[in-house]
Amino acid sequence: MKTDVDVVVIGGGPVGTTALALLGRAGLTAVGFERETAMWPTARAVHFDGETMRTLQSLGVAARFQEVTIPMKDVEIINETGDVLVHASTDRIGDQAWNDHLSFHQPDIEQLICEVVEGTPEVDLRYGVTVTRVTSVDGGIEVTSVGDDGKEQITRARWAIAADGARSEIRRELGIETDKYGEDAQWLVVDGHLIDSPGYAADMIQFGTHTRPALWLRLPGTRVRMEFMLMSDDDPEEIVTPAAVERISRGVLPVGKFSADRQAVYIFRGRIAQHWRKGNVFLAGDAAHQAPPLFGQGLCAGIRDVENLVWKLDLVRRGLADDALLDTYESERKPHATFWVETAANQAVVIQTIDPKVAEHRDEFIKTHPEASAVPLAPALGAGLHEGANDPRAGRLGIQPILDDGTRLDDMVGKHFLVAADRALYDALPQGLKDALDEDRDTVTLLDPAKVQQLLTSVQGNAVVYRPDHYILGVGDTVADLERLVREIPSIAHIATTTVSTR
Ligand SMILES: Cc1cc2nc3c(=O)[nH]c(=O)nc-3n(C[C@H](O)[C@H](O)[C@H](O)COP(=O)(O)OP(=O)(O)OC[C@H]3O[C@@H](n4cnc5c(N)ncnc54)[C@H](O)[C@@H]3O)c2cc1C
């Protein structure tokens, strides 16, 4: 089939636009269709982690993004009587070479990513275009869309990424069901500005108040976000008024000291799509998973999805890997995303309790087990292109060292595989394999101790291979380990089997 583009991206929300930006940077051609006529102007996500910052770094906008964020310095859990059950400092540059927790105003980040898309000739985002059908055809897909003028158009592509949000019509059309985690709950989300008022002292507070669970978050400048769970006796019309916001914020957002940009009611829910790939169509972002936003991981997870998928599409497009590599998108990402959805759903049960007795027991438990309230550690990927099944060091996100001259490692490596090894181990590799490493444009080899020491120390090994998405393919202790790992890099395996004798 003759294709118009390599990939069609359905949905121009933050995940769809990030997919387009990553596709374009990788050299794939793509078109995105967004049914709205402009970027959605209201914020939902307010928190990013260091891993997400690495994606923005790879797109060249991390430094600019940092200018419109603030680090989330501390988090608290407070109960009905105002006792601080947990106070944790979160103000640090973490393993990813960025702050572990950053707060922002969502349109700022979407704007930056849209600018990357606009500046990347391989990709195009078209607003005011609704996708109505995706049909599998030999060797690819046909995407039917309707523009504002009512005209129908067919776009032929090899693959489609459906980033069309929580209510994904494409997911429904593909017959993919979702699994439910936890209980759905309605929350009022209030965004606005403080006027000559400091608000709460802590940057993020979860209120385990059984009379009304709530959340407070400081955003850049004078911006703040508050979220309040709706109770059964709330009047839906009254609850969105300034007077109600003042009442339920217990005077923290008084009329005259706070001006609201908007109030909206959301349903916080946990869902995971049962399948993430059907033929040449991949679900990503909220179309694939939705989490109650208690750990601020929904959009982070969506960006992880497209980070995981795009380099694989690129390798398959260039004939350097088989189509089977694309099956690892679901097998790797689904368990990882499920962990966050399940963990957030469990935390929601803890925070959302409205039974005073249960709340009392919970408070006692949190006071005596503060470690149980720590932000959970990210899990490993599910089975895929890594050695995690045999080695717990693999399949996990690798660190990003900051080198002595201040360079962040990714800026040196780019979107490539990375082989970082002790020089003696590398020297002992078969000459043919070293030649393949020299020849391969998809792999960077680092042997300088000044550049690799932090990496090797972090995995407690003599060699480590990173994938282009910064996840660890494997860790080696011996020459045989290093040789095995290098041969697992698809582009090296390709060179080794086609042109170079590695013995
Ligand atoms: C109150 C709240 C707070 C949150 N806080 C955080 C947080 O702090 N951190 C975090 O990481 N996440 C957070 N999240 C989650 C985060 O907002 C979502 O995960 C993220 O916005 C999903 O992005 P998306 O691009 O997948 O979907 P969406 O943003 O929903 O975008 C989908 C797009 O597809 C378009 N579309 C749909 N169907 C079609 C079609 N047929 N044709 C063309 N276009 C179509 C839609 O118009 C839409 O623009 C929060 C969510 C909520 C509700």
The ligand as a Tripos MOL2 file, in Angstrom:
@<TRIPOS>MOLECULE
LIG
   53    58     1     0     0
SMALL
NO_CHARGES

@<TRIPOS>ATOM
      1 C1         -8.1650   17.1820   37.7430 C.3       1 LIG1
      2 C2         -7.0600   16.4220   37.0690 C.ar      1 LIG1
      3 C3         -5.7640   16.5580   37.5070 C.ar      1 LIG1
      4 C4         -4.7130   15.8820   36.8940 C.ar      1 LIG1
      5 N1         -3.4380   16.0550   37.3380 N.ar      1 LIG1
      6 C5         -2.4230   15.4010   36.7420 C.ar      1 LIG1
      7 C6         -1.0750   15.6500   37.1200 C.ar      1 LIG1
      8 O1         -0.8090   16.4340   38.0040 O.2       1 LIG1
      9 N2         -0.0680   15.0070   36.4450 N.ar      1 LIG1
     10 C7         -0.3290   14.1430   35.4330 C.ar      1 LIG1
     11 O2          0.6220   13.5590   34.8670 O.2       1 LIG1
     12 N3         -1.6070   13.9010   35.0250 N.ar      1 LIG1
     13 C8         -2.6490   14.5110   35.6470 C.ar      1 LIG1
     14 N4         -3.9280   14.3240   35.2170 N.ar      1 LIG1
     15 C9         -4.1760   13.4330   34.0710 C.3       1 LIG1
     16 C10        -3.8920   14.1560   32.7530 C.3       1 LIG1
     17 O3         -4.5580   15.3820   32.7060 O.3       1 LIG1
     18 C11        -4.3120   13.2650   31.5850 C.3       1 LIG1
     19 O4         -3.7080   12.0070   31.7450 O.3       1 LIG1
     20 C12        -3.8630   13.8660   30.2540 C.3       1 LIG1
     21 O5         -4.3930   15.1450   30.0520 O.3       1 LIG1
     22 C13        -4.3170   12.9460   29.1180 C.3       1 LIG1
     23 O6         -3.8290   13.4460   27.8970 O.3       1 LIG1
     24 P1         -4.2790   12.7530   26.5130 P.3       1 LIG1
     25 O7         -3.5720   13.5240   25.4650 O.co2     1 LIG1
     26 O8         -4.1070   11.2840   26.6110 O.co2     1 LIG1
     27 O9         -5.8450   12.9640   26.4590 O.3       1 LIG1
     28 P2         -6.6790   14.3140   26.2710 P.3       1 LIG1
     29 O10        -6.0030   15.4580   26.9260 O.co2     1 LIG1
     30 O11        -8.0630   14.0030   26.7040 O.co2     1 LIG1
     31 O12        -6.6300   14.5880   24.7230 O.3       1 LIG1
     32 C14        -7.3560   13.8160   23.7990 C.3       1 LIG1
     33 C15        -7.6290   14.6950   22.6000 C.3       1 LIG1
     34 O13        -8.1850   13.8980   21.5600 O.3       1 LIG1
     35 C16        -9.1730   14.6880   20.8950 C.3       1 LIG1
     36 N5        -10.0800   13.7420   20.2090 N.ar      1 LIG1
     37 C17       -10.9090   12.8430   20.7870 C.ar      1 LIG1
     38 N6        -11.5290   12.1110   19.8520 N.ar      1 LIG1
     39 C18       -11.0890   12.5700   18.6540 C.ar      1 LIG1
     40 C19       -11.3570   12.2110   17.3080 C.ar      1 LIG1
     41 N7        -12.2230   11.2210   17.0080 N.pl3     1 LIG1
     42 N8        -10.7440   12.8950   16.3110 N.ar      1 LIG1
     43 C20        -9.8650   13.8900   16.5970 C.ar      1 LIG1
     44 N9         -9.5740   14.2820   17.8570 N.ar      1 LIG1
     45 C21       -10.1690   13.6140   18.8720 C.ar      1 LIG1
     46 C22        -9.8260   15.4810   22.0050 C.3       1 LIG1
     47 O14       -10.4730   16.6300   21.5110 O.3       1 LIG1
     48 C23        -8.6290   15.7980   22.8850 C.3       1 LIG1
     49 O15        -8.0300   17.0470   22.5680 O.3       1 LIG1
     50 C24        -5.0000   14.9950   35.8250 C.ar      1 LIG1
     51 C25        -6.3100   14.8450   35.3790 C.ar      1 LIG1
     52 C26        -7.3390   15.5410   35.9900 C.ar      1 LIG1
     53 C27        -8.7500   15.3680   35.4830 C.3       1 LIG1
@<TRIPOS>BOND
     1     1     2 1
     2     2     3 ar
     3     2    52 ar
     4     3     4 ar
     5     4     5 ar
     6     4    50 ar
     7     5     6 ar
     8     6     7 ar
     9     6    13 1
    10     7     8 2
    11     7     9 ar
    12     9    10 ar
    13    10    11 2
    14    10    12 ar
    15    12    13 ar
    16    13    14 ar
    17    14    15 1
    18    14    50 ar
    19    15    16 1
    20    16    17 1
    21    16    18 1
    22    18    19 1
    23    18    20 1
    24    20    21 1
    25    20    22 1
    26    22    23 1
    27    23    24 1
    28    24    25 2
    29    24    26 1
    30    24    27 1
    31    27    28 1
    32    28    29 2
    33    28    30 1
    34    28    31 1
    35    31    32 1
    36    32    33 1
    37    33    34 1
    38    33    48 1
    39    34    35 1
    40    35    36 1
    41    35    46 1
    42    36    37 ar
    43    36    45 ar
    44    37    38 ar
    45    38    39 ar
    46    39    40 ar
    47    39    45 ar
    48    40    41 1
    49    40    42 ar
    50    42    43 ar
    51    43    44 ar
    52    44    45 ar
    53    46    47 1
    54    46    48 1
    55    48    49 1
    56    50    51 ar
    57    51    52 ar
    58    52    53 1
@<TRIPOS>SUBSTRUCTURE
     1 LIG1         1 GROUP 0 **** ****
